[in-house]
């Protein structure tokens, strides 16, 4: 798995599943593009909630509801943790460069860790993965209580960590209890997103010849159903249902695209309905296809333009052929008569 990223965005499909992930990215030097040597990003359900880097040397809340938490003593401790990890990663990259037999260049060392929790079933699990230069390096298998690696350069570290049983006792405690505890606490703090927000539904079309998109956005939680109806009956043919995607404010959006010809639309009644939290919202714009004839007019215009261009190209080619036609002179042939120079 490649995970050189500085911000994680993970679309959620079911509202009861929550994720709390922190990603550390360390480099052996600051790049010419201005990327800091160390970056830390934490996300809750795919949305960034804090940020730290080695240039600003501050842990910054990225959501309004995090500002109150940022004023507590725990925020100072979180900042100090990142300052310590920054130095550790710098040392680790130096060791890894030797193991990978590398001398120059910018190299990255990363860790992505956290947990996910289902608020309906209570199921939870931890995630702990390390990467080097964008490639898998080491990962934690919590079921087997051991670290694993897919590259020989990771064997010394894996053997060292796996022999430290106290480490696994700490990790099990963290992923089973502490990580889930903080995930729940941050969910409580996330006040700006209402528990239920109805979707806004609209029909979109780029031009009279384009398919029609039923767009639902601004809804929460993420479970939603989009259905097209044709003359009062459910219509599933020529329909492309998109994935549920997160919005910046914590709500979600989804689209369903209907591929029909202008003639089909004019002869039938189409309607898009969105069901969310037991409520149905429908939308249909009778005037959406009022100018469908322009689609055909556009085709005729394009055909006319192509015809004119074809005639123009033929004329140009004809002129070039005439212009380049060989002329008779004393050293060339003119028809079937050979013209000499007067010498034998």
C-alpha positions in Angstrom: 0.0 0.0 0.0 1.3 3.4 -0.9 0.4 6.1 1.6 2.6 9.2 1.0 -0.2 11.6 2.0 -0.4 14.7 4.1 -4.2 14.6 4.4 -6.5 11.6 4.5 -9.9 11.7 3.1 -11.8 8.4 3.5 -15.4 8.4 2.3 -17.8 6.6 4.7 -20.7 4.6 3.5 -22.4 3.7 6.8 -22.9 6.3 9.5 -22.5 3.9 12.4 -18.9 3.1 11.5 -16.4 5.8 12.7 -12.6 6.1 12.2 -10.0 8.0 14.2 -6.7 8.1 12.4 -3.3 9.9 12.9 -0.6 10.0 10.2 3.0 11.0 10.9 5.2 11.8 7.9 8.9 12.4 8.5 11.6 13.4 6.0 15.3 13.6 6.2 15.3 17.2 5.0 13.0 19.9 4.0 12.2 19.8 0.3 12.7 22.6 -2.2 8.9 22.8 -2.5 8.8 23.9 1.1 7.4 20.7 2.6 8.4 20.5 6.2 10.6 17.7 7.6 7.8 16.4 9.8 4.0 16.6 9.4 1.2 15.2 11.6 -2.5 15.0 10.6 -5.4 13.6 12.6 -8.8 12.8 11.0 -12.1 11.8 12.4 -14.4 10.0 9.9 -12.2 11.3 7.1 -12.2 14.9 8.1 -9.1 16.7 9.4 -9.3 17.7 13.0 -5.8 18.8 13.8 -2.4 19.6 12.1 1.2 20.0 13.1 4.5 20.5 11.2 8.1 21.1 12.1 8.0 24.6 10.6 5.2 26.1 12.7 5.9 23.8 15.7 2.3 24.1 16.8 -0.7 21.8 16.9 -3.5 23.6 15.2 -7.2 22.6 15.5 -8.8 22.3 12.1 -12.5 22.3 13.2 -14.3 24.9 15.2 -15.5 22.3 17.7 -11.9 21.4 18.4 -11.0 24.8 19.7 -12.4 24.2 23.1 -10.4 21.0 23.4 -7.3 22.8 22.2 -7.5 25.1 25.2 -7.0 22.2 27.6 -3.7 20.9 29.1 -4.1 17.7 27.0 -3.5 19.8 23.9 0.0 20.8 25.2 0.8 17.1 25.8 -0.3 16.2 22.3 2.0 18.9 20.9 4.9 17.6 22.9 4.3 14.1 21.7 4.6 15.3 18.1 7.8 17.2 18.9 9.3 14.0 20.2 8.2 11.9 17.3 9.7 14.4 14.9 13.2 13.7 16.3 12.6 10.0 16.4 11.6 9.9 12.8 14.7 11.9 11.7 16.9 9.3 13.4 14.9 6.4 12.0 15.4 7.7 8.4 19.2 7.8 9.0 19.1 4.1 10.0 16.9 3.1 7.1 19.1 4.8 4.6 21.9 2.6 5.7 19.8 -0.5 5.6 18.5 0.3 2.1 22.1 1.3 1.0 21.0 4.8 0.2 23.2 7.9 0.3 21.6 11.0 -1.1 18.1 12.2 -1.9 14.9 12.9 0.1 13.4 9.9 1.9 10.2 9.6 3.9 9.2 7.5 6.9 5.5 7.3 7.9 3.2 5.8 10.4 -0.6 5.6 10.1 -2.4 4.4 13.2 -5.7 4.7 14.9 -8.9 2.7 15.3 -12.4 2.3 14.0 -15.6 1.7 16.0 -19.1 0.7 15.2 -21.6 2.5 17.5 -24.3 -0.1 16.9 -22.4 -3.3 17.4 -19.6 -2.0 19.6 -17.1 -3.7 17.3 -13.7 -2.0 17.2 -10.2 -2.7 15.7 -6.9 -0.9 15.6 -4.8 0.1 12.6 -1.0 0.5 12.7 1.1 0.7 9.5 4.6 2.0 8.7 5.9 3.0 5.3 9.2 4.0 3.8 9.5 5.9 0.6 5.9 5.2 -0.2 6.2 1.4 0.2 4.9 -0.9 2.8 7.5 -1.4 5.6 6.0 -2.8 8.8 2.4 -3.4 10.0 0.9 -4.6 13.2 -1.2 -7.8 13.4 -3.3 -7.3 16.5 -4.9 -10.7 16.2 -1.5 -12.5 16.3 0.1 -9.9 18.6 3.1 -9.4 16.3 4.6 -7.1 13.7 5.1 -8.3 10.2 7.2 -6.9 7.3 7.4 -7.6 3.6 10.9 -6.4 3.0 14.2 -7.8 4.4 15.2 -4.3 5.7 12.4 -4.5 8.1 13.4 -7.8 9.8 15.7 -6.3 12.4 13.0 -3.9 13.6 10.3 -6.5 13.6 12.4 -9.0 15.6 13.2 -6.3 18.2 9.6 -5.2 18.6 8.2 -8.7 18.7 10.5 -9.6 21.5 9.1 -6.7 23.6 6.0 -8.2 25.1 5.4 -5.2 27.3 5.0 -3.2 24.1 2.1 -5.4 23.0 0.3 -5.1 26.3 0.5 -1.4 25.9 -0.7 -1.5 22.3 -3.7 -3.8 23.1 -4.7 -1.4 25.9 -4.4 1.6 23.6 -6.3 0.2 20.6 -9.0 -1.6 22.6 -9.8 1.1 25.0 -7.9 4.4 24.9 -8.2 5.0 21.1 -11.9 4.1 21.1 -12.4 6.4 24.2 -11.0 9.4 22.4 -12.9 8.6 19.2 -16.1 8.7 21.2 -15.1 11.9 23.0 -14.4 13.7 19.7 -17.7 12.5 18.3 -19.4 14.2 21.2 -17.5 17.4 20.5 -18.5 17.4 16.9 -21.4 19.7 17.4 -21.5 21.6 14.2 -22.8 18.6 12.2 -26.5 17.9 13.1 -27.4 14.3 13.7 -30.0 14.6 11.0 -29.8 16.9 8.0 -32.2 16.6 5.1 -30.7 16.4 1.6 -31.0 19.2 -1.0 -32.0 17.7 -4.3 -31.5 19.2 -7.7 -31.3 18.2 -11.4 -28.2 19.1 -13.3 -27.4 19.1 -17.0 -24.3 20.5 -18.8 -26.1 21.1 -22.1 -29.3 19.9 -23.9 -27.5 16.9 -25.2 -26.1 15.7 -21.9 -27.5 13.1 -19.5 -29.4 14.4 -16.5 -27.8 14.2 -13.0 -30.0 13.9 -9.9 -27.7 15.5 -7.2 -28.4 15.1 -3.5 -26.2 16.9 -1.0 -25.9 18.3 2.5 -27.5 15.2 4.2 -26.5 13.5 7.4 -26.2 10.6 8.2 -24.9 9.1 5.0 -27.5 6.5 4.3 -29.6 7.6 1.3 -31.5 6.0 -1.6 -31.9 7.7 -5.0 -34.5 6.3 -7.4 -35.6 7.4 -10.9 -39.3 7.0 -11.9 -40.6 6.8 -15.5 -44.3 7.4 -15.8 -44.8 6.6 -12.1 -42.9 3.3 -12.3 -39.4 2.7 -11.0 -36.8 3.0 -13.8 -33.4 1.3 -13.4 -32.2 1.1 -17.0 -29.5 3.5 -18.2 -29.0 4.7 -14.7 -25.5 5.2 -13.1 -25.5 5.5 -9.3 -22.5 7.3 -7.9 -20.7 6.7 -4.6 -21.6 8.5 -1.3 -18.9 11.2 -0.8 -18.2 13.5 2.2 -18.6 17.2 2.1 -16.2 19.6 3.9 -18.8 20.4 6.6 -19.2 16.7 7.6 -22.4 16.1 5.5 -22.6 13.9 2.5 -23.5 14.0 -1.2 -24.5 11.5 -3.9 -25.5 11.5 -7.6 -27.6 9.3 -9.9 -27.2 9.9 -13.6 -30.0 9.1 -16.1 -29.0 8.5 -19.7 -32.1 9.2 -22.0 -32.5 10.8 -25.4 -34.4 14.1 -25.7 -37.2 12.3 -27.5 -37.6 9.8 -24.6 -37.7 12.7 -22.1 -40.4 14.6 -24.1 -42.6 11.5 -24.5 -42.4 10.3 -20.9 -42.6 11.7 -17.3 -39.3 11.2 -15.4 -38.9 12.0 -11.8 -36.0 11.6 -9.3 -36.8 10.8 -5.7 -34.4 10.8 -2.7 -35.2 8.8 0.4 -33.4 9.8 3.6 -34.2 8.8 7.2 -37.7 7.6 6.2 -38.5 10.8 4.3 -38.8 11.2 0.6 -37.8 14.2 -1.4 -38.6 14.5 -5.1 -37.5 16.9 -7.8 -38.4 17.4 -11.4 -37.8 20.4 -13.6 -40.4 20.5 -16.4 -38.5 23.2 -18.1 -35.2 21.4 -18.0 -35.7 20.1 -21.6 -37.6 23.0 -23.0 -34.8 23.7 -25.4 -34.1 20.1 -26.4 -34.6 21.1 -30.1 -31.4 23.0 -29.8 -29.6 19.7 -29.4 -30.8 18.7 -32.9 -30.1 22.2 -34.1 -26.6 21.9 -32.7 -26.1 18.7 -34.6 -27.2 20.3 -37.9 -24.9 23.3 -37.3 -22.0 20.9 -36.7 -22.8 19.0 -39.8 -23.0 22.2 -41.8 -19.6 23.4 -40.4 -18.0 20.1 -41.3 -19.4 20.3 -44.9 -18.0 23.8 -45.3 -14.6 22.7 -43.9 -14.6 19.7 -46.2 -15.2 21.8 -49.3 -12.6 24.3 -48.2 -10.0 21.5 -47.6 -10.7 20.1 -51.1 -10.3 23.6 -52.7 -7.0 24.1 -50.9 -5.7 20.7 -51.9 -6.7 21.4 -55.5 -4.9 24.7 -55.5 -1.7 23.1 -54.1 -1.8 20.4 -56.8 -2.2 23.0 -59.5 0.6 25.2 -58.0 3.0 22.3 -57.8 2.2 21.0 -61.4 5.6 20.5 -63.3 6.2 23.1 -66.1 8.0 22.6 -69.4 11.6 23.8 -69.7 14.7 22.8 -71.5 15.6 20.0 -69.1 12.2 18.6 -68.4 9.6 16.6 -70.2 6.5 18.3 -71.5 3.9 15.8 -72.2 5.4 13.0 -74.4 7.8 15.3 -76.2 11.3 15.3 -75.0 13.1 18.7 -75.1 16.9 18.6 -75.4 19.7 21.1 -74.9 20.9 21.2 -78.5 23.7 18.8 -77.7 24.0 15.1 -78.6 
